């Protein structure tokens, strides 16, 4: 009887070991539990995972809300928030400060100089000296930002403040902010708060009793919003620029919160080490740096100018929270928390103190070797190490993972071969699951778009997470459950968690190797997602039989990589969600957000598989019905939490001249651009005149479609509406004339022009068939065209600028190129961003009719086109 009992049990166990080896599976494969017990266990496991994710998500948010860690004691050389708050309120009290306006060039400049002089008088008896220089540079450069364009500036304003020991300093570090704003925005976060912080940092450093080793230049630049003009004027023309060895740039892409280090270098790892060592409240990510420098985010900062034109390394910091208010009327001083000012001041002051005593400042080129991997852990501690060390570490983790998998694949008998087969099958199922899931979620996103409910998440972010997250999770669970039932024989006691754990390891390690080979520092993320789970699994191998205890310890082992990964997910959504509100009418935002949510869900579910699909499906169905019904309106005018729809509104008069110089046609109207995908569908019910009957198409025979584009962003917003209105009659109209036209000895036609107008003008050049631009008076002399093959020149000036004169040469390609359009079309647009010419009665009347949840940025413009 004993023999028979062993006979019946042994074959089952041995067969199981032969099929799976020591893969962590246990139990009799032919024994099936009661379905209710199985579902209960699955439900408990799913609940534990959900609690785990929610706890980590709460930890991330707690970290983000904890802006300042610890409170400084009072000291004359510490950063005082109260003074910065007063500076911030005073600077923003004058309202918007576009370049050329009295608010920017007179009032703000006057206030800054007054405060700097007070600091100089107060610290005159100390060991330092302060020198102030108001620079008003004129220059030109080309840049490939926004599809490529050229910039020309005339007498814009820089306030350069040099702090150094009274014996002088040979090496300088630059701290940069800008006090100008876009039109119609008070610009508290972008970038008045940075200038307010810099004033107080200057005060603190000047009060140090010990002389600085190196000097500091505090540059308050007055033309950053004009696409980085003032910083170019300083770094290419100022006499102090040659002594600058490194810089810190203070910027904003949101309103308040934590300022994040999102760019460093190029190379110069000592700068990252200085931040890690000195910053009191670190907040940094090399992932943000590589994403930003990839060009995915349509933005740029003065960092680029100092790096490309000054060839100096630096650190770029920016506020990123609540980007919905960026460049709007809601960017006010009262929305910036005192702790946000305190942490920015503490960090900048500490880092500058460290740098001005650093020996590496004397010869930064000597320390220019490779990049750095850097990141912070919940804002408590920052980690940084050289990229070459990171590559070694990554390959070591990858090697350990492959050894772990190879050991399982080399089990005796048929176990190893069956394991390899099952691993390959499970990997194929997982990759297929990802592809089908992403495709399914994108179909849901397409349905939402076709139903006219796009951007419902703009004001209801977690609705997006519930809809697309539930769709992703449900699809993944369905595919895994289907594969489990078909391939592994249905519901069983034997769980496949161990096998799919190995699949997750394999896929993450493949990503780790690929990113490392590409030289990306962001490879540390998959390294985390491989190393911690693998070590946890190995350490808990003996605990596997104690299921409850094992699960808890297992989750604790995954906590660190998951909490950091969730922080990175927060950063991605914090940046990209508001960007969808100003990304133009061409990019479907549902595709972007659905893809991001899907990828985040896939990554977070790497080491967890659950089969409880009923609740998930019901959640998806409910959310889809709620979204489809229009319950979630995309925008909000709530003063406490505004989510405005952005609209550009120009009252313009357009005049078109023929080859003979005669006026061919003229019209006037309100030109409307929507800067998000929903266009005007939500505006028409409030303003019936703005509908698709007044939508206008691009005229390909006119430069930049025949409209007064302020920046070369027409590729973002191809949908335009033009409502007829009365003629624009500015008090200071544009004066434009052709000064000369002559044929050169080298066979080109040189044309010289003069333009006298407001502080902002846009020049558009469109050579016709048979002709091309060979050279011009802008940039380095080589014409730079945009994505459409046309040329855009952005012009601005400060106060009392002379007429703008420029020239270009046209190369005639064929003997007889001239058609009815001539060789070239030249158009120039004048933009009135401030003063009495900024508004007209028809424009103001239209503005009053826009609903409160919109932000129509408006001004007056003219457009004049000539053919030659």
Secondary structure, DSSP 4 states (H G I P E B T S, - for coil): -HHHHHHHHHHHHHHHHHHH-SSS--S-TT----HHHHHHHHHHHHHHHHHHHHHHHHHHHHHHH----S-PPP-TTS--HHHHHHHHHHHHTT----TTSHIIIIIIHHHHHHHHHHHHHHTTTSSEEEEEEEE--EEEEEE-GGG-EEEEEES--EEEEEEEETT--S-EEEEEEE----TT---IIIIIHHHHHHHHHHHHHHT-SSPPSSEEEEEEES-STTTSHHHHHHHHH-TTGGGEEEEEEEEESSSSS-EEEEEEESS-HHHHHHHHHH-SS--BBHHHHHHHHTT-SS---HHHHHHHTT--EEEEEEE-TTGGGTTSTT--GGGS-HHHHHHHHHHHHHHHHHHTT-GGGGGGGGG--S-EEEEEETTTEEEEEEHHHHHHHHHHHHHHHHHHHHHHHT-TTTHHHHHHHHHHHHHHHHHHHHHHHHHHHHHHHHHHHHTT-TTGGGS-HHHHHHHHHHHHHHHHHHHHHHHHHHHS-SS-SS--HHHHHHHHHHHHHHHHHHHHHTT-GGGHHHHHHHHHHHHHHHHTGGGTTSHHHHHHHHHHHHHHHHHHHHHHHHHHHHHHHHHGGGS-SSS-HHHHHHHHHHHHHHHHTTT------HHHHHHHHHHHHHHHTT-S-S-B--TTS-BPEEEEEEEEEEEEE-TTS-EEEEEEEEEEEE-STTTTTTTTTT-TTSSGGGEE---TTSGGGGS--SSS-TTT---EEEEE-PPP--SS--EEEEEEEEE-TTSEEEEEEEEE-SSEEEEEEEE-TTEEEEEESSTTSS----TTS-EEEEEEE-TT---EEEEEEEEE-STT---TT-SEEEEEEEEE-SSGGG--HHHHHHHHHS-TTEEEEEEEEEEEEEE-
